[in-house]
Amino acid sequence: MTSKYTSVDTPPLRIGITGQSGFMGTHLFNSLSRFPGKYKLLPFSDEFFTSDDTLRNWVSGCDVIVHLAALNRHCDPQVIYDTNLKLVCLLIAALEAATVAPQVIFSSSSQEEFDNSYGRSKRKGRELFLDWAKSNHGKFTGMVIPNVFGPFGHPYYNSVIATFCYQLTHNEQPKIETDALMKLIYIDELAEEFRKVIDMHTEKEYYSITHTSEKRVSEILRILMSFKEQYFEKGIIPGFHDRFELQLFNTFRCYMDIRNYFPVNLPLNIDNRGSFVETIKAETGGQTSVSITLPGIIRGQHFHTRKIERFVVICGKARIQLRRVGTSEVMDFELSGDTPSYVDMPVWYTHNIMNIGEDELYTLFWTNEMFDPNDPDTYFEKV
């Protein structure tokens, strides 16, 4: 049966995302790209804001516009306010010039309630879009979002979590400025909230997004420091008390210098009986599998958004390749059973493994959760 999302009678929604190259924009673009029959992404570049014609043509092709482009930090608070309002006004001017009224979703912030330049710019921007919608019969939703964290956020800019993760994986010492109680939402959870608004054609002037976790800065740092000791320094997969800790761990490991960290060699214990290698030490459960790969064969070509996965080569020769989704740089790692070693797969990195030897390749695969065919968290994309 053809689903309502892939029916030939229902063309995909044409979606444009301003700020597509930013932290939230990249995640939202990649998340929506997993549903090509349902959504058609219209690429956006920040340079579009410098050309009235280009911006007008772009908005003309959109059924939905998600406005994420904004300045978060600057030494001059007035520059933050002026820049963010200018981007809103340019987008509204383009919509009016093109005489189109797509669904507009505006990314505002819980900082609206504070008297700072960023919060005031977000509140005023939301009001301007609302006025546009009322005057032009447009659909508008002002999403008011709590603190967002997740993989690939910019340290010293997007969040204190991004900064701590970067510092702990780059020999720097984190420092707590204010031990605030943070209301947080994981970037993948936020992307799902955007999808709900898009799919339901939600119209709401003030749409408050509920936070999914609440932690003090000191507690977050304590957990991250335990990840550094257990995983970064000892290679042990830590146990997780809740979903937040798993999300935090997947965030933490994306700040590691992957190219220089992997592959990690494992101690080879040899005696008169043969040899023994401890391949995976984990405080969590999961599933372990063994594969035999014939020469020249490639396995994988997919990525995960939440799973922790380790490939351990125990016999034969292999090449493991990683590429972050949405980018073009490919990292190659060559492993041999002569020196047992492993590579862990970060979330949102498509990966494969190829037998580059003349003999069979024996690989141990471990993931932190048992395979569920109804929710596999496996998305195919060639490296």
N, C-alpha and C positions, 0 to 999 in steps of 0.2 A: 504494500500500500504506500502511495506517495504521501509524505507528510505535508502539512500545511506550509512548512517552511521551504520546501524544495519543489513545490508544484510549478509546472510550466506556466500556469495561469497567474502566478504571483512572482513578479520580477524581484530580484534582491533589492533591499533598501540601499540607496546610495548615501554613504556616510562620509562626512569630512570631519577631521579632527585638527583644530588649530593647536599649535604646541605639540605636534605629533612626535617631534624628536626629543621631547622632554621625558622625565621620569614617568609621569602618569600617562602621557600620550603614547609612549612606546609600548607600555603594557596593554593599554586599551586597544591600540592598533593590532598588536599581535594576538590578543584574545579574540577580537572580532574576526580576524583573518582565519580562524579555525572553522568558520562557518561560511564558506564561499558561496553556497547556494542561497544563503539567507541575507548576507550583507555584501555590498560592493564598496570597497574602501577607495575613496578619492584622495590620492596623496596630497599632502600640504607641505609647503616650505615657508619658513618665516619670512622669506623674501617677498612673498605674496602681499604682505602688508605695505610694501614700498611701491606697489603699482596698483592704481585704482582699477585699471582694465583687467589685470590678472585676477585680482581679488573678486571683482564682479563676475567674471566668467566662472570662477571656482564656485562661488555660492550658488550660481545659476544651476549647477549640476547636482546639487545636494538635496536629498530628501530630509536629511538630518545633519545638523551641525553641532558638534560638541566643542565648546569654546574652553580650552584649557590654557592657552597661551597667556602667560603672566610673568611678572617679575616678582620674585619672593624676597630677595635681599639686595641691598645697595647701601653704600655709605651715606647717601643722602635720602632720607625718608620721602621727601617731596618727589624725587625721581620715580620711586616705586608707585606712588599715587598717580602721578601724571602719566606714566607709561601704561599702567593697567587700564586707566580710563581711555587713553588714546586708542588702544587696541579694540576696546569695546565700541567706541565711536566709529572707527574705521570699518568694523564688521557691519554695524548697523547701516552706515552710509552705503556700503556695497549691496546690502539686501534691498534697500530702498531704491537704489539706482537700477538694480536688476528686476525690480518689482516682483520679487519672489518672497514666499513666506513659508520656509521649511520649518520643521521642528527644531528649535534651538534649545540646547541643554548647556547651562552655564555652570562651571565649576566654581562655586564659592567656598567659603571656609568658615569653620567655627570661630575663627578670629574676628568675624563680623561683630561679635559682642564686645571686643576690646577697642580701645581708642588708640589704634596705631595706624600708620599709613596703609599697610597691607590690608588690614581688616576694613578700613573705611573705603578703600578702593573696591573691594569685593562687594560691599553692601551697596555702594553707589552703582557699580556695574550691573548688579542684579536688578536694581530699580530702573535703569535705562533700558535694559532688555525687556522688562515687563511693559514699560511704556510703548516700546516698539511693537510688541505683540498685540497690545490693545488697539493700537492705531492701524495695524496692518493685517489684522485677523490671523496672526501667527500663533503657533503653539510654543509655549515657553515653560521650561522647568528650571528653577534655581536650586541646584543641589548644594546643600550646605554640609561640608565634609569635615570630619575630625582629622587628627594627625594621621598621615599615611606613611607606612613603612613597607619595605620589601626589597627584593634584589635589584641592584643596579641604580639605586638612588645615589645622588651626588653627595659625597661627604662635604661637610662645612657649608651645605646649602639646603638640601631637601629635608633632612631630619637629623636629630641627635643620634638615632640608631645607625644611620649610614656613617656618621662620623666615628662613632665608637667601633663599628665593624672594621672600618678602614684602618683606624689607629692600631687596633689589636692585631691585625694581620700584617702590619707594616712597621713593627717595632717602635710604635709611638705610645705615649702614656695618656690614656683618656683622663679627662678632668670634668667633674660635675660642677657646673656653674650654679644651677638651681635644681634642687631635688623636687621637681614638680611632679604632680600626679597627672599622667598623660592618658588621654582617651584616644585609643588607637584603632585603626582598621588596616588590615593587610591589603596590599595592592591588588591581589587576585580577587579578594572579596569585593573591593571597590569596583573592579571591572564588571563583576556580576551585577552590581547595583546599577551601573550604567546600562547594561543590557536589559535589565528589567524596565527601566524608564523608556528605552528605545522600543522594546517589543510591545509595551502596553500603551505607548503614545501618551505617556503621563504629562499632564499639564498642571503645574503647581508652582505658585510664586515662591514659596519657601518650603523646600523638601529636605528635611533634616535626615541625614544618614546616620544611623545608630552605630556607635563604636562597638567593636567586637571584643576588645580587651581594655583593661585599665591597670596601669603599672606605674610605679614611681621610677624616676630615672635611675636611682641607685639600685633598684631591684633588677632593672634591665641590664645594667652594667655588670652586676654580679653573675647573671646567667651567661652573658657573653664571655666573661672571663673564664667561666667553667668550660665553655666551648673551646676557648683557646687552649686551655690546659689539657683537656681530654682529647679533642679531635685534632686541632692544629699541631700540637706538640707530640701527641702520643698515637694518633690515628685511630682512636677509639670512638665508635659511634655512640653518642650519649643517649640516655633514656630521656623521655619527654613526659612531663606531668600533664600537659594539656596541648591543645592545638596551637596555642600561641607560641609555646616553646619550639615546636616543630617549624612554625613559620619563621621564628627568629633564627633558628639554626640554618634554614635554607637561605635566609638573608645573609647571615654571617659568612657562609662558605663561598658566596659569590664575590666577596671582596678579596679573596685569596689570589695571589699571583699564580694562577693555574699552570701557566707554561713552565714555570720554574719549580713548582711544588711537586708536580707529578712527572713520571711515575714514582711511587714510593716503594723502595726495596724492602723486602721482608727478610727477617733473620732466617737463615737456612740451617737447621740443626741436623748434623750428620753423625751417625754412629754405625756400628757393625750390622745393624738391621736395615740401614738405608737412610732415608732423610725424612724430616718432618718440618712443616711450615704452619705457623699460626696465621691464617689468612684474614679472618675478620674477628675483631673484638667489639661487641656491641652490648649496650645495656637495654636494648630493645629487641623485639622478636623479629618477625619478618619471614622471608622465604629465601632459601638457598637453592640454586640450580647448578648443574654442571652441563656444559655443552662440548661437543666434539665437532670441529669445523674442518672441512676438507680444504686442501690448498687452493688458494685463489678465491674462496668464497667470502662474501661480506654479510655480516649480520647487523641488525639494528636499523639505522636510518630513521630514527624517531627521537622525540624529546618528551620530557615529563614536566609537569608544572608543580608537583608536590613531592614526588617520590625521592628518596635517597637511594642511590644505586652504586654498587661497587663491582668493577670487573677485575678479577684476579687471574693472571695468566700463570698456569702451573706447568704446562708442557707445550713446547712448540714456540713459534715466533708469530707475533701479532703486531699490527699497526692499528692504534685507536685514534680516531679523529673526532674533534669537537668543533662545533661552530655555534656561536650564540645566535639564536633566532633573530632575524631582522638585520644581521650583519653578514659580511662576506669573508672575514678572516677565519681560516681553518688552522687549527692546531693539530700537529701530528705527534704521536707518542709511540715509540717502538719498544715492545716488551718481549722478554724471552723467559721461557721456563728455566733456563740455566741460572737466571737471577730472578727468582719469583718476585713479582711486584704487582702493584695495583694502580688503577686510576678510578676516581670517583666522578660520577656524572652530575654536574651542577644542574639545577632546574633551569628550564628555558634554554638549554644547550642541546641541539640535535647531535647525535653521536652514532658511530658505527665501530665495528671491529672486523678486521680482515686477516685471514691467514696468509702471511707473506713467506712462510717457510715451505719446505718440500714434504714435511710430515704432517700428520694430523695435529690440530691445535686444541688443547684442552684448556677451557676457561671456566672459572667459577664465577657465577653471577649471584649477587645478593641484593635484595631490596628490602626496605623496612616494612613493607606491607605485603600480604599475600595477594596474588593476582585475582582481581575481580572482573570477569568479562563484562559485567554491567557498568563498571566504572573503572576502566583500565588505566586512566591517566596516561595514555600513550598516543602520541600524535605523529603520524608519519611525515617526515620531511627529509630529503636527501641532504647529506652534509655537503 
